[in-house]
Amino acid sequence: MACREEKRQPAAAAAVTPVVNETENALSRLVDIEARYTTDSLKRQLQQLAPHVRDYRSRALYNYLLGNRYLNNKEADSATACYQRMLTGVLPDTARDMELILLQKAGLLRTSMDTAIDDQTFERLHAIIKLAEQHKAPHIWRVYNLAAETYFRYGDTARPEYYTRRSMATWPDSADIYQWSVYMERLSRAQEIKDNIELAMVYEDSALYYANQIQDKKRLATVYAAKGVLYLRAHQFEEGHKWTDSGFALKQQINELTYNDWLNKGMTFTEKGTPGKAIPYLQNALEIARKQRNHNLLNKAYGTIYEAYWQLGDYKHAARYMDSSGNAAMKAMYQQQYKQVARLQAVNDLKEEQLKTVALNKENENKALQLRQQKWLMIVFGGLLLVAAGIAYLLVERRNLRTRQKHIELEQQLLRSQMEPHFIFNTLSVLQSYIRNHEPEKAVKYLNQFARLLRLNLENSRENLVELKDEVEALENYLSLQAMRFEGTFDYTVNVFEGYEEEDICIPPMLLQPFVENAIQHGMRNLDYKGHIHVQIQLKGKALHCTIEDNGTGLQPGIAPIGKRSLSGIITQERLALLSRQTHQPATLVITDKNEQGQRGLKVEMVIPVRKRTL
């Protein structure tokens, strides 16, 4: 039964609780325990129930389960369609249909997390939690599971455990051994994210104890794989590979192998120095990524196969997969950029509609007030006109302010979610030249630097704030790549205050790199001496004092300052102004042409207020 639009009459609100039929009971039970079924088994269950799905409640549960299947297969658009049609043509009643309302909201939230997890995500999550708690939803443990999953994927170190324990406290069947195994594993993950591997292993052993009692192959396979990961993180590689191999074999028996299973198996052989054995497993992972049309997964699979062929010395195949990896990475980046723009536009449109509604309501209230107070017509009429004009002015100003803010945010999202295509192509050209010149050491070093920079840019493009250490790492990788590309043209130094890696300091991403790029592109060219770029970052109070200085050509006569001739400079000034308003701390940008002081080059000084990442 596909997620298609079906013509039916809206269900009228009932004064009494409807009779629950057998199909609805079976589907509701499947929702609770769907994770216990293998993919094939769950598919058969849904096929058997499909002919009996007739009433709106059964149809909603069926569409929810179908949406979950699509989501597990990375088909987010199909999953969203199923969740949206759960209550199509129905006037849901909160007393009767709260379970369906919460399931629909949870499903739509999970699909949105594939694009980004940000403030909007947590606003929606907390609204779901509040709704479930206000109505004392009997299945509230599902909502707490959703909260634990969301914070875990976000990287929070405290709240996954908090919400897991709340789910445990509200789980209705304390004798359910399977569910206790699941909870122990979730607590293990909560400790793992805190890097408390020893305690994580204790919880994972408890998960294994419960799984052994029920002898459920799917549960055992999951626990085996998790224990393997913990052993590998503890550098007990022999024990770790033994557990992961056991989990892989068990999943293969029940036909539950995923993209990550095939990829991790192949990477294990690559790490052991047997890349020939790795390639068949990696090809299986690649095939799954192709079926799902997931460019991020394709990029990782192509890149891992490239490494295997490189180890084998098959540079022809290695170069082919390296090109495929680069193409997939670019497509993934543009796809993510498109989704972010569409999402921001949708949010902006919604807020504009809300402002229009507020303005319309206010106008109606003013008209009603005039009708009620006709005896004071002359006096009140003039006053109301002034009030209405003032309110309209404030509303317009407020909307314009929000529009300008959204415009700035959209520009910075676009700026930091992309790497220039010509830079990527230049990088690939440099790699090809190293390979043609039989310089594998340089090629590997260059590729590693590029891979780290690409990973950081893809990860940071989804964040409003990034840790200082990540921003410094991205900057150093960029400088290293450019220094290798323009070998002998310039050198560089990056000095950061001592202990910055341990500081919980966050700043907006991509504030420094545009000025470093300008220094290289405009200051280091056509020099008859060796250029030098110096980056200095110091923490003073609650602000970072950053200096980017070069000994290049500086500003030539007739050329506008950097901040005016480059889009990145303009956006950086706007971002600093916005950051200053948000933190109530000064944020400044000063660009000095050292030629005017009898020296060479440019000096960029920036004061950036620091922020702490909120949980």
Secondary structure, 3 states (H helix, E strand, C coil): CCCCCCCCCCECCCCCCCCCCHHHHHHHHHHHHHHHCCHHHHHHHHHHHHHHCCCHHHHHHHHHHHHHHHHHCCCHHHHHHHHHCCCCCECCCHHHHHHHHHHHHHHHHHHHCCCCCCHHHHHHHHHHHHHHHHCCCCCHHHHHHHHHHHHHHHCCCCHHHHHHHHHHHHCCCCCCHHHHHHHHHHHHHHHHCCCCHHHHHHHHHHHHHHHHHHCCHHHHHHHHHHHHHHHHHCCCHHHHHHHHHHHHHHHHHCCCCCHHHHHHHHHHHHHCCCHHHHHHHHHHHHHHHHHHCCHHHHHHHHHHHHHHHHHHCCHHHHHHHHHHHHHHHHHHHHHHHHHHHHHHHHHHHHHHHHHHHHHHHHHHHHHHHHHHCHHHHHHHHHHHHHHHHHHHHHHHHHHHHHHHHHHHHHHHHHHHCCCCHHHHHHHHHHHHHHHHCCCHHHHHHHHHHHHHHHHHHHHHCCCCCEEHHHHHHHHHHHHHHHHHHCCCCEEEEEEECCCHHHCCCEECCCCCHHHHHHHHHHHCCCCCCCEEEEEEEEEECCEEEEEEEECCCCCCCCCCCHHHHCHHHHHHHHHHHHHHHHHCCCCEEEEEEHHHHCCCCEEEEEEEECECCCC
